Amino acid sequence: DPANRGGKFAGSDVYMSRYDVTTLNWKAPENLMSINTKGNNILIGLNSKGDQLYTLATSANKVPLGFYVSKRVNGVLGKPELVPISKLQSDGFIGAYLTPDQDVLIVSMEREDSRGEEDLYISVKSGNAWSSLVNMGSSINTKGFEIAPFLSADKKRLFFSSNGHPGSGSADIFYCDRLYNSWEAWTSPVNVGEPVNSVGFDAYFSLYG
């Protein structure tokens, strides 16, 4: 968009639109200029109160150092604060989901230890430190791509999109469950089926409330 911080061709920005309960329509999108950079910016999560925004900022010539937290005070978003994450480096596209309590980060990216295209990687917070991103394993990741991760509120069920597991289109949405309270052991992915999945590209499933 020409209104982006870096202009029309520099990168993507994060926008926000409010729903008008009177007209039952979405209002014009607002550029969240204070949290955007001249590169690519994506929203990867919100806290439960909605007063903290978690974002990822990438550019063609810089390796991401982590994700950012922007706190809303008196209706104003503050300057993004870096939360360092080790080994956040992709050879291609990158996406992420951060849980509302800011304890679990799941990233889709392609790097040397990927099984194919984008794989899912996980980092878990312990105290004030985050673990290095590790591959979530062969029960989830395939020779295709696994993207658009989302964790249920109890952190026991993972939703994601893949073109490497059996499906009905170019990419379908799947879910799997944690075993033994481990982040390394998961049930075999289950296709959520119709009417959610189609013969087209299906991704970015989420549940709120």
ABEGO torsion letter per residue (X at the ends): XAABAAEAAAEBBBBBBBBBAAAGBBBBBBBBAAABBABBBBBAEBBAAGABBBBBBBBAABBBAEBBBBBBBGGBBBBBBBBBBBGBBBABBBBBBBBAAGABBBBBBBBAABABBBBBBBBBBBEABBBBBBBAEAAABBABBBBGBBBBAAGABBBBBBAABBBABABBBBBBBBBGGBAABBBBBBBAEOAABBABBBBGBBBBX
